[in-house]
Amino acid sequence: MSSTTTTTTSATTTARAAGSYDPARTTSGGLAGELARLETQAELSFPEELRLLRELGVTGTGGPLIEVGAGSGAVTRRLRAALPELPLIAVDIDGDLLAHADGAGAELVTADAAALPMETGSAGYVLLRYVVQHLSDPLPALAEARRVLRPGGRILVTEVDASCWGLADPWYPELAGVHAKLSASQESAGGDRTVGRRLTRLLAAAGFDDIALRPFATTSDGRPMEDFAPHLGPGRLQPLVASGALTLAEFALAADRWNRFKADPEAWVMLLGFTAAGTAP
Ligand SMILES: C[S@@+](CC[C@H](N)C(=O)[O-])C[C@H]1O[C@@H](n2cnc3c(N)ncnc32)[C@H](O)[C@@H]1O
């Protein structure tokens, strides 16, 4: 796809935050902070994610690939560079956020994951990256992905699970309560940061075949620890202070431990993510 087209479906012309995701209240610095966070997050783990996408059947042919919940296009741009021949369609319910994907080399479509304005059996791949954790009921979106995939098409769902997010050394057990509050806050907004453990069962319930789950790890070996700030730093916690879910003292504790961790030349971290895949019958 050589040009970028922007399509806005009539049902979803109003840009808005979706489910437990609100780009203006996800991290410190409002929307600008979130755009930077999404970019850093993609930069950190995309090479590993791409390796898995290829292993799970994504090639440069057989598209289009519909990236549902593409957000600002952080991954769209990287997919375009890695798979230049593959037609890409970037979908998001939040038209304002999706506008930042302009120029990513994809058709942009503002739509709900559960009501895609695409023909049945028209896609080769559907990718949902860090979207399912924000949906109060992921099944309608997964069923819609199955509808738009042609038989044999592949769904790829990349997610986390808060209970096996990775490893940090040193580890600060006093932060367990703070992390629990982050998960609880997302849950109270309809999301689920422990969705990783349900991925294969969700794909089965949505009618996919040939289901597989693969973990991917990103470590601090050879990288500045600052690259991990979107995951480990206190930025994600600041909106929780504003909403009253976290006390200032808890926030200060988390900020202090992050600064200690960053300053420790022996510190090491590994983040774990998961990609589940299935085939449309
Ligand atoms: C955490 S962001 C991830 C963005 C992008 N996938 C990435 O990894 O950089 C979650 C995205 O899912 C979108 N989203 C949430 N619910 C949605 C829905 N029902 N339909 C379409 N997009 C949705 C949000 O607007 C947001 O862009």
The ligand as an SDF file (V2000), in Angstrom:
LIG
                    3D

 27 29  0  0  0  0  0  0  0  0999 V2000
   -2.5420    0.5880   25.2290 C   0  0  0  0  0  0  0  0  0  0  0  0
   -3.1030    1.2420   23.7130 S   0  0  0  0  0  0  0  0  0  0  0  0
   -2.1280    0.2590   22.5660 C   0  0  0  0  0  0  0  0  0  0  0  0
   -1.9440    0.9340   21.2390 C   0  0  0  0  0  0  0  0  0  0  0  0
   -1.1140    0.1370   20.2220 C   0  0  0  0  0  0  0  0  0  0  0  0
   -1.7140   -1.1670   19.9760 N   0  0  0  0  0  0  0  0  0  0  0  0
    0.3060   -0.0430   20.7030 C   0  0  0  0  0  0  0  0  0  0  0  0
    0.6470   -1.1440   21.1250 O   0  0  0  0  0  0  0  0  0  0  0  0
    1.0730    0.9420   20.6460 O   0  0  0  0  0  0  0  0  0  0  0  0
   -4.7320    0.5130   23.5240 C   0  0  0  0  0  0  0  0  0  0  0  0
   -5.4230    0.9630   22.2500 C   0  0  0  0  0  0  0  0  0  0  0  0
   -6.6350    0.2280   22.0730 O   0  0  0  0  0  0  0  0  0  0  0  0
   -7.6390    1.1170   21.6160 C   0  0  0  0  0  0  0  0  0  0  0  0
   -8.9480    0.5390   21.9190 N   0  0  0  0  0  0  0  0  0  0  0  0
   -9.4680    0.2970   23.1370 C   0  0  0  0  0  0  0  0  0  0  0  0
  -10.7090   -0.2170   23.0070 N   0  0  0  0  0  0  0  0  0  0  0  0
  -10.9740   -0.2970   21.6940 C   0  0  0  0  0  0  0  0  0  0  0  0
  -12.0890   -0.7450   20.9350 C   0  0  0  0  0  0  0  0  0  0  0  0
  -13.2020   -1.2050   21.5360 N   0  0  0  0  0  0  0  0  0  0  0  0
  -12.0200   -0.6990   19.6090 N   0  0  0  0  0  0  0  0  0  0  0  0
  -10.9000   -0.2250   18.9910 C   0  0  0  0  0  0  0  0  0  0  0  0
   -9.8160    0.2170   19.6510 N   0  0  0  0  0  0  0  0  0  0  0  0
   -9.8480    0.1830   20.9820 C   0  0  0  0  0  0  0  0  0  0  0  0
   -7.3400    2.3980   22.3760 C   0  0  0  0  0  0  0  0  0  0  0  0
   -7.9780    3.5330   21.8380 O   0  0  0  0  0  0  0  0  0  0  0  0
   -5.8130    2.4330   22.2680 C   0  0  0  0  0  0  0  0  0  0  0  0
   -5.3770    3.0530   21.1060 O   0  0  0  0  0  0  0  0  0  0  0  0
  1  2  1  0
  2  3  1  0
  2 10  1  0
  3  4  1  0
  4  5  1  0
  5  6  1  0
  5  7  1  0
  7  8  2  0
  7  9  1  0
 10 11  1  0
 11 12  1  0
 11 26  1  0
 12 13  1  0
 13 14  1  0
 13 24  1  0
 14 15  1  0
 14 23  1  0
 15 16  2  0
 16 17  1  0
 17 18  1  0
 17 23  2  0
 18 19  1  0
 18 20  2  0
 20 21  1  0
 21 22  2  0
 22 23  1  0
 24 25  1  0
 24 26  1  0
 26 27  1  0
M  CHG  2   2   1   9  -1
M  END
$$$$
